[in-house]
Amino acid sequence: MNEEMKSLQKNKTWELVECPPGKKPVGCRWIYTVKYKADAKINTVRVLLSLAANMDWPLQQFDVKNVFLHDELSEEVYMDLPPGCMVSEKQCHKVCKLKKSLYGLRQSPRAWFGRFTKSMRAFGYRQSNSDHTLFLKKQHGKITTLIVYVDDMVVTGNDPEERKAL
């Protein structure tokens, strides 16, 4: 919990403010369970793994740390102080005005994936029409594919320079 709180503060995820009239802050609590939610279609994953095996392409896996804590929010969201948050006595009646996405917000996955998609397109990747979590890049007769599961990615292809660049 302390490490997570440090990440939140370092990332300037919120600022302490008085709650504006008419605004109701969302609650905040620590949850200590691990959830697994794969966003990619299982058939796409199977095809990608089969392609890598048949073409003798290497597979690489990446994990994005604090995935939901990097994106700016497009709307105003106020949150109760997190349990265990150390603030001065005069600040204990304030709320957190969120400046960035946070775990548990409905907006967080959409904000993260939107920013990720924009970045991948800027790097020359095309997004698959049949599975929006699959990205492909073809250049100079070589191909690189990347598939996303929430904050995990699998990359394969026959372009070692492109894989290294990722």
N, C-alpha and C positions, 0 to 999 in steps of 0.2 A: 504494500500500500504506500509506503514512504517513497519508493522508487517511482511509482506511478504519479504521486503528487508532485515530485520533483520535475518529472517530464511535463506535467500540465503547467506548472509555474514557469519553467524554462521556455516553453512554447508560447507563453502569454495567451493561454486559452481563454481567459476571462479577465474582466476588471471588476472590482467591487464598487457597487453603486447603490443608491437608495432605489427601492423598487418604485417605478412610476405608478401613479394612480391608474387603476383599471387593468394593470398587468398582473397576471398570476404566475409566479415562478414554477417551473417544473421541479419535481423532487429530485433528490440525489441520494444514491446509496452505493456502497461497494458490493459487488457480486463476485463471489469467488468460485465460479464454475467455468469450465472450458466448454465453449460451444463450437460445433463444427457445422458450417453452412457453406457448401460448395455452390458457387453460382454458375459454374460452367456446366453444360450438358454432358452427362456421362458418356454418351456416344461420341461426342467431340473429343473427349479425353482419350477414349479407346482408339479412335482413328489416329490421333496424334502419337500415341505410344506405339501403335502398330507401324506407322510410317517411320518413326525413329528406329524401331527395331529392324524393319526390312531394309532401310536405306543405310543402316549402320551409322546413324547420326547420334551424337552425344546428347544427353539430357542434362539440363541444369535447372535447379530449383532455387528460387529467391523468396525471401520473406521481407515484407515491408514493415519496419518497426513503427509502432504508434500510428498506424495507417489513417485513423480518423482524426488525428490531431493536427493535421497540416492544412486543412481547407478552411477558407473564409466562409462564414455563413452569409446567406443573402437576405435573411430576415432577422428581426430582433427576437432573441430568446433569453429569458432570465431564468436562473436556476438557484435553488437553495444552496447554501454553503455545504460543501461535502463534509460528511462526518470525519472528525479528526483534523479538519483544516484549522491551522493555528492563525488566529487573527487577534488584533487588539480588542479590548473590551468595547471601545467606541465603534468598532467595525462589525461586531457580532450580530447586529441587526440588519446588516446590508445583505444584498444578494449578488450573485455573479451574473454579470452581463456577458454572455458568451460572444467571443470574437472569432472563435474557430469551432469547427465541428468537434463533437465529443461522442464517445461510445454511448449507445442507447438512444440517441436522437434519431428520429425517422429520417431526417435530412442527411445524416452522415454518410451512409453508403452511396447515395446518389451524388453528393458533393465530391467524394473521393473518386468514384468511377468516372465522373464527368471530367475532372481534372486529369486523371490518368489517360483517358481516351484522347483528350486534346493534345497531351504530350506525345503519345504514340503517333498520332497523325502528323505532328510537327517533325517527328523523326522519320517520316516516310512510310509508316505502316498503314495498311488498309484494314478496316474492321470487317469481319465476316458478316454477311447479311443473315445467315442461318443461325449463327451463335455469336452474339455481340461480345462475348468474352474472349473470342479468338482474334488475334491480330497477325497479319502476314506481311512480309516485306520481300519483294523480288527485286534483285539488282544484279546485273552482270552475269545472268544465268544461275545465280545462287538464290536460295530461299531461307528465310528465318521465320519461324512461327513461335508465337507466345500465347499462352492461355492463362487466364486469371481466375483464381478462386479467392474471393474476398481480399486477403492480403498476401496470398501465396501465388507465385507464378512459376510456370514450367516453360522453358525455352528449348527449342531444338531447331536443327537445320544444318545446311552444309556450308554456311558462311562463318568461319571462326572469327573473323574480324568483327562482324556485326554482333555476334554473341558476346564477344569481349567488350564491345562498346556499351552494351546494355548493362 
